Amino acid sequence: MSCRAGCGACCIAPSISSPIPGMPQGKPAGTRCVQLDEHNLCRLFGDPRRPLVCHRFDYDPDLCGANRSEALENIAILEAST
């Protein structure tokens, strides 16, 4: 399986401490990344300015669950435990 296009959970649920273009301090958990477009796709995908943590975040069936709601919930739980 692969990442669900238009999900965007990994760009919303986790905190990101690395600078992101438009978010120089990173972003807190539960905050939508400014680089996430109206279709929940990353505007920086394939761009060298994309943070390494984002580049390394990959689809995992256990974490991403069966749908976007499960992905948001699972990532939020993981975020809260770290």
MODELLER restraints for C-alpha pairs under 7 A, 6 or more apart:
rsr = mdl.restraints
at = mdl.atoms
rsr.add(forms.Gaussian(group=physical.xy_distance, feature=features.Distance(at['CA:2:A'], at['CA:59:A']), mean=5.99, stdev=0.5))
rsr.add(forms.Gaussian(group=physical.xy_distance, feature=features.Distance(at['CA:3:A'], at['CA:59:A']), mean=5.17, stdev=0.5))
rsr.add(forms.Gaussian(group=physical.xy_distance, feature=features.Distance(at['CA:6:A'], at['CA:39:A']), mean=5.53, stdev=0.5))
rsr.add(forms.Gaussian(group=physical.xy_distance, feature=features.Distance(at['CA:6:A'], at['CA:40:A']), mean=4.56, stdev=0.5))
rsr.add(forms.Gaussian(group=physical.xy_distance, feature=features.Distance(at['CA:6:A'], at['CA:41:A']), mean=5.65, stdev=0.5))
rsr.add(forms.Gaussian(group=physical.xy_distance, feature=features.Distance(at['CA:7:A'], at['CA:40:A']), mean=5.95, stdev=0.5))
rsr.add(forms.Gaussian(group=physical.xy_distance, feature=features.Distance(at['CA:7:A'], at['CA:68:A']), mean=5.44, stdev=0.5))
rsr.add(forms.Gaussian(group=physical.xy_distance, feature=features.Distance(at['CA:8:A'], at['CA:40:A']), mean=4.88, stdev=0.5))
rsr.add(forms.Gaussian(group=physical.xy_distance, feature=features.Distance(at['CA:8:A'], at['CA:41:A']), mean=6.38, stdev=0.5))
rsr.add(forms.Gaussian(group=physical.xy_distance, feature=features.Distance(at['CA:9:A'], at['CA:68:A']), mean=6.48, stdev=0.5))
rsr.add(forms.Gaussian(group=physical.xy_distance, feature=features.Distance(at['CA:9:A'], at['CA:71:A']), mean=6.00, stdev=0.5))
rsr.add(forms.Gaussian(group=physical.xy_distance, feature=features.Distance(at['CA:9:A'], at['CA:72:A']), mean=5.06, stdev=0.5))
rsr.add(forms.Gaussian(group=physical.xy_distance, feature=features.Distance(at['CA:11:A'], at['CA:32:A']), mean=6.25, stdev=0.5))
rsr.add(forms.Gaussian(group=physical.xy_distance, feature=features.Distance(at['CA:11:A'], at['CA:33:A']), mean=5.65, stdev=0.5))
rsr.add(forms.Gaussian(group=physical.xy_distance, feature=features.Distance(at['CA:11:A'], at['CA:36:A']), mean=6.90, stdev=0.5))
rsr.add(forms.Gaussian(group=physical.xy_distance, feature=features.Distance(at['CA:12:A'], at['CA:29:A']), mean=6.81, stdev=0.5))
rsr.add(forms.Gaussian(group=physical.xy_distance, feature=features.Distance(at['CA:12:A'], at['CA:30:A']), mean=5.24, stdev=0.5))
rsr.add(forms.Gaussian(group=physical.xy_distance, feature=features.Distance(at['CA:12:A'], at['CA:31:A']), mean=5.28, stdev=0.5))
rsr.add(forms.Gaussian(group=physical.xy_distance, feature=features.Distance(at['CA:12:A'], at['CA:32:A']), mean=4.42, stdev=0.5))
rsr.add(forms.Gaussian(group=physical.xy_distance, feature=features.Distance(at['CA:12:A'], at['CA:33:A']), mean=6.17, stdev=0.5))
rsr.add(forms.Gaussian(group=physical.xy_distance, feature=features.Distance(at['CA:13:A'], at['CA:29:A']), mean=5.23, stdev=0.5))
rsr.add(forms.Gaussian(group=physical.xy_distance, feature=features.Distance(at['CA:13:A'], at['CA:30:A']), mean=4.46, stdev=0.5))
rsr.add(forms.Gaussian(group=physical.xy_distance, feature=features.Distance(at['CA:13:A'], at['CA:31:A']), mean=6.84, stdev=0.5))
rsr.add(forms.Gaussian(group=physical.xy_distance, feature=features.Distance(at['CA:13:A'], at['CA:72:A']), mean=5.77, stdev=0.5))
rsr.add(forms.Gaussian(group=physical.xy_distance, feature=features.Distance(at['CA:13:A'], at['CA:75:A']), mean=5.87, stdev=0.5))
rsr.add(forms.Gaussian(group=physical.xy_distance, feature=features.Distance(at['CA:13:A'], at['CA:76:A']), mean=5.36, stdev=0.5))
rsr.add(forms.Gaussian(group=physical.xy_distance, feature=features.Distance(at['CA:14:A'], at['CA:29:A']), mean=4.53, stdev=0.5))
rsr.add(forms.Gaussian(group=physical.xy_distance, feature=features.Distance(at['CA:14:A'], at['CA:30:A']), mean=6.45, stdev=0.5))
rsr.add(forms.Gaussian(group=physical.xy_distance, feature=features.Distance(at['CA:14:A'], at['CA:75:A']), mean=6.42, stdev=0.5))
rsr.add(forms.Gaussian(group=physical.xy_distance, feature=features.Distance(at['CA:14:A'], at['CA:76:A']), mean=6.45, stdev=0.5))
rsr.add(forms.Gaussian(group=physical.xy_distance, feature=features.Distance(at['CA:14:A'], at['CA:79:A']), mean=5.82, stdev=0.5))
rsr.add(forms.Gaussian(group=physical.xy_distance, feature=features.Distance(at['CA:15:A'], at['CA:27:A']), mean=5.52, stdev=0.5))
rsr.add(forms.Gaussian(group=physical.xy_distance, feature=features.Distance(at['CA:15:A'], at['CA:28:A']), mean=4.42, stdev=0.5))
rsr.add(forms.Gaussian(group=physical.xy_distance, feature=features.Distance(at['CA:15:A'], at['CA:29:A']), mean=3.94, stdev=0.5))
rsr.add(forms.Gaussian(group=physical.xy_distance, feature=features.Distance(at['CA:16:A'], at['CA:26:A']), mean=5.19, stdev=0.5))
rsr.add(forms.Gaussian(group=physical.xy_distance, feature=features.Distance(at['CA:16:A'], at['CA:27:A']), mean=5.17, stdev=0.5))
rsr.add(forms.Gaussian(group=physical.xy_distance, feature=features.Distance(at['CA:16:A'], at['CA:28:A']), mean=6.51, stdev=0.5))
rsr.add(forms.Gaussian(group=physical.xy_distance, feature=features.Distance(at['CA:17:A'], at['CA:25:A']), mean=6.73, stdev=0.5))
rsr.add(forms.Gaussian(group=physical.xy_distance, feature=features.Distance(at['CA:17:A'], at['CA:26:A']), mean=4.70, stdev=0.5))
rsr.add(forms.Gaussian(group=physical.xy_distance, feature=features.Distance(at['CA:17:A'], at['CA:27:A']), mean=6.51, stdev=0.5))
rsr.add(forms.Gaussian(group=physical.xy_distance, feature=features.Distance(at['CA:18:A'], at['CA:25:A']), mean=6.89, stdev=0.5))
rsr.add(forms.Gaussian(group=physical.xy_distance, feature=features.Distance(at['CA:18:A'], at['CA:26:A']), mean=5.07, stdev=0.5))
rsr.add(forms.Gaussian(group=physical.xy_distance, feature=features.Distance(at['CA:18:A'], at['CA:51:A']), mean=6.45, stdev=0.5))
rsr.add(forms.Gaussian(group=physical.xy_distance, feature=features.Distance(at['CA:19:A'], at['CA:25:A']), mean=5.29, stdev=0.5))
rsr.add(forms.Gaussian(group=physical.xy_distance, feature=features.Distance(at['CA:19:A'], at['CA:26:A']), mean=4.61, stdev=0.5))
rsr.add(forms.Gaussian(group=physical.xy_distance, feature=features.Distance(at['CA:20:A'], at['CA:26:A']), mean=5.68, stdev=0.5))
rsr.add(forms.Gaussian(group=physical.xy_distance, feature=features.Distance(at['CA:20:A'], at['CA:50:A']), mean=6.91, stdev=0.5))
rsr.add(forms.Gaussian(group=physical.xy_distance, feature=features.Distance(at['CA:20:A'], at['CA:51:A']), mean=6.35, stdev=0.5))
rsr.add(forms.Gaussian(group=physical.xy_distance, feature=features.Distance(at['CA:22:A'], at['CA:34:A']), mean=6.52, stdev=0.5))
rsr.add(forms.Gaussian(group=physical.xy_distance, feature=features.Distance(at['CA:27:A'], at['CA:33:A']), mean=6.95, stdev=0.5))
rsr.add(forms.Gaussian(group=physical.xy_distance, feature=features.Distance(at['CA:35:A'], at['CA:42:A']), mean=5.71, stdev=0.5))
rsr.add(forms.Gaussian(group=physical.xy_distance, feature=features.Distance(at['CA:35:A'], at['CA:43:A']), mean=5.24, stdev=0.5))
rsr.add(forms.Gaussian(group=physical.xy_distance, feature=features.Distance(at['CA:35:A'], at['CA:44:A']), mean=6.63, stdev=0.5))
rsr.add(forms.Gaussian(group=physical.xy_distance, feature=features.Distance(at['CA:36:A'], at['CA:42:A']), mean=4.69, stdev=0.5))
rsr.add(forms.Gaussian(group=physical.xy_distance, feature=features.Distance(at['CA:36:A'], at['CA:43:A']), mean=6.09, stdev=0.5))
rsr.add(forms.Gaussian(group=physical.xy_distance, feature=features.Distance(at['CA:37:A'], at['CA:43:A']), mean=6.43, stdev=0.5))
rsr.add(forms.Gaussian(group=physical.xy_distance, feature=features.Distance(at['CA:44:A'], at['CA:50:A']), mean=5.41, stdev=0.5))
rsr.add(forms.Gaussian(group=physical.xy_distance, feature=features.Distance(at['CA:63:A'], at['CA:71:A']), mean=6.22, stdev=0.5))
rsr.add(forms.Gaussian(group=physical.xy_distance, feature=features.Distance(at['CA:63:A'], at['CA:74:A']), mean=5.81, stdev=0.5))
rsr.add(forms.Gaussian(group=physical.xy_distance, feature=features.Distance(at['CA:63:A'], at['CA:75:A']), mean=6.65, stdev=0.5))
rsr.add(forms.Gaussian(group=physical.xy_distance, feature=features.Distance(at['CA:64:A'], at['CA:70:A']), mean=6.51, stdev=0.5))
rsr.add(forms.Gaussian(group=physical.xy_distance, feature=features.Distance(at['CA:64:A'], at['CA:71:A']), mean=4.14, stdev=0.5))
rsr.add(forms.Gaussian(group=physical.xy_distance, feature=features.Distance(at['CA:64:A'], at['CA:74:A']), mean=6.96, stdev=0.5))
rsr.add(forms.Gaussian(group=physical.xy_distance, feature=features.Distance(at['CA:65:A'], at['CA:71:A']), mean=5.45, stdev=0.5))
